[in-house]
Amino acid sequence: MEDIKQLDWDIMLFLNDWGNDTVDLIFNIITYKYYAIPLYAYLLYLLYKKLSRRELIIALLTIVVLVAASDQIAMLFKNTLVQRLRPFREPGLEGLISKVGKSGGTYGFYSGHASNAMALAVFLWHLLKKSHKTVAILLFVWAILVAYSRVYLGVHYPGDVLMGMFMGTIIGWLCFKLYGFLVLRFRESVVP
């Protein structure tokens, strides 16, 4: 276990804050959820054009469940189950980690940002891959950039974001299955 921890620290030191003020700004923009509002608006527009009204409502409600589940599970791991200090709070890394942006709490395993971004990318991949394949692929690029931004900014270890992306993949897939179930359920309930 110590070898894994040391590897995580070594990779963290390599990937953390290698840029300049412009790169710092870019990764702060990528990580800050409110800067993604234009992306979310565009995705909403695509869903509006692709789905029926009922399917759109189900999709939006499923996305609410997806984000809530992703956030709450990450918080459970961070604050109750694991309680691993964030890199910039780790005494063994003091003076070695550059914290570029704002941070959450004391603990960081696993990354809610990485989980949310990947969950949304996986969910929307399944909805958009046939009609908007390029957009669906770009969502994965966006999710990876969000995950990496957390390491670059000094608030998560690489292991935190990898676990976040793994959990996000599972949550996104499960929510897509929930969406499919609800679409069938409510389609059947209105057919005479």
HELIX and SHEET records of a PDB file:
HELIX    1   1 GLU A    2  LEU A   15  1                                  14    
HELIX    2   2 ASP A   21  THR A   31  1                                  11    
HELIX    3   3 LYS A   33  ALA A   36  5                                   4    
HELIX    4   4 ILE A   37  LYS A   50  1                                  14    
HELIX    5   5 ARG A   53  LEU A   76  1                                  24    
HELIX    6   6 PHE A   77  VAL A   82  3                                   6    
HELIX    7   7 PRO A   87  ARG A   89  5                                   3    
HELIX    8   8 PRO A   91  LEU A   93  5                                   3    
HELIX    9   9 GLY A  112  LEU A  128  1                                  17    
HELIX   10  10 LYS A  133  TYR A  152  1                                  20    
HELIX   11  11 PRO A  158  VAL A  190  1                                  33    
END                                                                             
